[in-house]
Amino acid sequence: METKAMKIVVIEDDIEDCNKIKECSRNRSDIEIVAITDSDVKALKIIKEKHPEGIILDLELNNSSSGSSDTFGFMSKLKKLNLNYEPIVIVTTYINSKRTYDKLHREGVELILYKAQPNFSYDNVLNDFINLRQDFVENKPKPVEEIFEDNKNKLSDCIYHELELVGISPKMVGRKYLHDAIFYMIENPESEISVSQYLTKVYKKSGNTISTGMQNAINHAWRTTAIEDLEENYTAKINVNTGIPTPSEFTCYYRDKVKRLI
């Protein structure tokens, strides 16, 4: 079976180097450059969206979010994306420092390539990605896409299981809304799009309709499920006046609970 092209994101602010990378990849079927950017901030957003297998990181970057001319903080920010897989990171740099290289390796950089060495070329950089990819395949039998999908299924199953424990019936329309809200909150912790906006776009229904559906499902569970089961599985404080959590309280509780479970 033919192997899919390896998706690469390039973080580089030198136009000449960017053109060299494009030229090297143009005649290859095993590499796909999905984005080139001179900003580490934009790169993180692109990585979150496109899930590349590889990243070329220029260590000296004038558009670094830190305001300095380096990207030393990039690896820690990359880890905070919680990608459920580890992209291969190759750093290119004019810095020649063992201390710097050791620090980068500790943070998860696979290779550091010195741009001033005589045999440096971007074709070799791309070859290194393919070689590293092959090494990783031996230890990771599933491709990145399947690993990502497996984790999504695991998350979805965990949410549905928790809803069943408190008696959120599959017959209730609001059950799907609650599931999708919790799933979205876990998968998109820093999104500028609210849960309500997301659900109204997906289901093409008003926010009030969706909120009512959620509340009806919760109300039904609190009326029909044994109090012992509710107290065991839903441990958040509930407003004493209502005795029933709101959709916002319910989904926030399960966002945090499911994150702990997985």
C-alpha positions in Angstrom: 0.0 0.0 0.0 1.3 3.4 -1.0 2.3 5.6 2.0 0.6 9.0 2.2 2.8 12.1 1.8 4.2 13.3 5.1 2.6 16.7 6.0 5.2 19.3 7.1 4.7 22.8 8.6 7.6 25.2 8.1 8.3 28.0 10.5 10.9 30.2 8.8 11.3 34.0 8.2 14.0 33.9 5.6 12.3 34.2 2.2 15.2 32.6 0.3 15.1 29.6 2.6 11.3 29.4 2.2 11.7 29.3 -1.6 14.4 26.6 -1.3 12.0 24.4 0.8 9.2 24.9 -1.7 11.5 24.0 -4.6 12.9 20.9 -2.8 9.3 19.6 -2.0 7.9 20.4 -5.5 9.4 17.3 -7.1 8.7 14.9 -4.2 5.6 12.7 -3.7 6.6 11.7 -0.1 6.5 15.2 1.3 3.6 17.8 1.4 4.4 21.3 2.7 1.0 22.2 4.1 2.0 25.7 5.4 4.9 28.1 5.7 4.8 30.9 8.2 7.2 33.3 9.8 5.2 33.5 13.1 5.3 30.8 15.8 1.9 32.0 17.0 0.3 31.4 13.6 2.2 28.1 13.4 0.6 26.8 16.6 -2.9 27.5 15.2 -2.0 25.8 11.9 -0.6 22.8 13.7 -3.7 22.5 15.8 -5.9 22.6 12.7 -3.8 20.5 10.2 -2.0 18.0 12.5 1.3 17.8 10.5 3.6 14.9 11.1 6.7 17.1 10.9 7.7 20.7 11.8 10.7 22.6 10.5 11.5 25.2 13.1 14.0 28.1 12.5 15.5 28.9 15.9 16.1 32.5 15.0 12.8 34.0 14.2 12.1 37.7 14.1 8.3 37.3 14.5 8.7 35.2 17.7 5.8 35.8 20.1 8.3 36.4 22.9 9.4 39.6 21.1 13.0 38.2 20.9 14.8 36.8 18.0 14.5 33.2 19.0 11.8 30.5 19.4 13.1 28.7 22.5 9.6 28.7 24.1 8.0 27.0 21.1 8.3 23.4 22.3 6.6 24.1 25.6 3.7 25.8 23.7 3.5 22.9 21.3 3.0 20.5 24.2 0.2 22.6 25.6 -1.8 21.9 22.4 -2.5 18.4 23.6 -2.3 16.9 20.1 -2.6 13.3 21.2 0.5 12.6 19.1 4.0 13.9 18.8 5.0 15.7 15.6 8.7 15.3 14.5 10.5 18.6 15.1 13.7 19.4 13.2 15.4 22.7 14.2 17.5 24.6 11.7 19.8 27.3 13.0 23.0 29.3 12.7 23.7 28.8 16.4 26.4 26.3 17.2 26.2 25.6 20.9 26.2 22.3 22.7 24.3 23.8 25.6 21.6 25.1 23.3 21.4 21.8 21.5 21.1 19.8 24.7 18.3 22.0 25.9 16.4 21.6 22.6 16.8 17.8 22.7 15.5 17.7 26.3 12.4 19.6 25.1 11.6 17.0 22.4 13.4 18.3 19.3 14.5 15.3 17.2 17.2 16.9 15.1 19.2 20.1 15.1 20.8 21.0 11.8 23.5 23.7 11.6 22.8 25.8 8.5 26.4 26.8 8.1 27.7 23.3 7.7 29.0 22.5 4.1 26.5 19.7 3.4 23.4 21.5 4.7 20.5 21.5 2.3 16.7 21.4 2.6 16.5 18.3 0.5 18.6 16.6 3.2 16.2 18.0 5.8 13.2 16.5 4.1 15.1 13.2 3.8 15.7 13.3 7.5 11.9 13.6 8.1 11.3 10.5 5.9 14.0 8.5 7.8 12.7 9.5 11.2 9.1 8.8 10.1 10.2 5.2 9.1 11.9 4.8 12.5 8.7 5.9 14.3 6.5 3.6 12.2 8.3 0.6 13.7 7.2 1.6 17.2 3.8 3.1 16.1 2.0 0.7 13.9 -0.9 3.1 13.4 -0.6 6.3 11.3 -1.2 9.6 13.0 -4.7 9.9 11.5 -5.8 6.6 13.1 -4.3 7.4 16.5 -6.1 10.8 16.4 -9.4 9.1 15.5 -9.0 6.4 18.2 -8.6 9.1 20.8 -11.7 10.9 19.6 -13.7 7.7 19.8 -12.3 7.0 23.3 -13.3 10.5 24.4 -16.8 10.2 22.9 -17.4 6.8 24.6 -16.2 8.1 27.9 -18.7 11.0 27.8 -21.6 8.8 26.8 -20.7 6.3 29.6 -20.8 9.2 32.2 -24.1 10.4 30.9 -25.6 6.9 31.2 -24.4 6.7 34.8 -26.7 9.6 35.8 -29.6 8.4 33.6 -29.3 10.8 30.7 -31.5 8.7 28.3 -30.6 8.1 24.7 -34.3 8.9 23.9 -33.8 12.5 25.0 -32.8 14.9 22.2 -30.7 16.9 24.7 -28.4 13.9 25.3 -26.6 14.5 21.9 -26.4 18.2 22.7 -24.8 17.6 26.1 -22.4 15.1 24.6 -21.3 17.4 21.8 -21.0 20.4 24.2 -18.7 18.4 26.6 -16.7 17.0 23.6 -16.2 20.5 22.1 -15.1 22.0 25.4 -12.5 19.4 25.9 -11.2 19.5 22.4 -11.2 23.3 22.0 -10.3 24.8 25.4 -9.0 28.1 23.9 -11.5 28.5 21.1 -13.0 31.9 20.6 -16.3 30.3 19.4 -18.5 29.6 22.4 -20.3 26.2 22.9 -23.6 27.8 22.1 -22.3 29.3 18.9 -20.8 25.9 17.9 -24.0 23.9 18.6 -26.3 26.3 16.8 -24.0 26.2 13.8 -23.9 22.4 13.8 -27.6 21.7 14.4 -28.9 24.9 12.7 -31.2 25.5 15.7 -31.5 28.4 18.0 -29.5 28.6 21.2 -32.7 28.6 23.2 -33.9 25.4 21.6 -30.6 23.6 22.3 -30.4 24.9 25.9 -34.0 23.8 26.5 -33.2 20.3 25.1 -30.2 20.0 27.4 -32.2 21.1 30.4 -35.0 18.7 29.7 -32.6 15.8 29.5 -31.0 16.8 32.8 -34.4 17.4 34.5 -35.6 13.9 33.3 -32.5 12.3 34.8 -32.9 14.0 38.1 -36.5 13.0 38.3 -36.0 9.3 37.3 -32.5 8.3 38.5 -32.0 7.0 42.0 -30.6 9.7 44.3 -27.8 7.4 45.3 -26.6 7.1 41.7 -26.8 10.8 41.2 -24.8 11.6 44.4 -22.1 9.0 43.5 -21.6 10.1 39.9 -22.3 13.8 40.0 -20.4 15.3 42.9 -20.6 19.0 42.1 -22.5 21.4 44.3 -26.1 22.1 43.1 -28.1 25.2 43.7 -30.3 24.5 46.7 -33.2 26.4 45.3 -33.5 24.4 42.1 -31.9 21.1 43.1 -30.9 20.5 39.5 -27.8 21.6 37.6 -28.1 24.0 34.7 -26.7 22.9 31.3 -23.7 25.2 31.9 -23.0 23.7 35.3 -23.5 20.2 34.0 -21.3 20.4 31.0 -18.5 22.2 32.9 -18.5 19.5 35.5 -18.2 16.7 33.0 -15.6 18.6 31.0 -13.3 18.5 34.0 -14.3 15.0 35.1 -13.8 13.4 31.7 -10.5 15.1 31.3 -9.4 13.5 34.5 -10.7 10.1 33.5 -8.9 10.1 30.1 
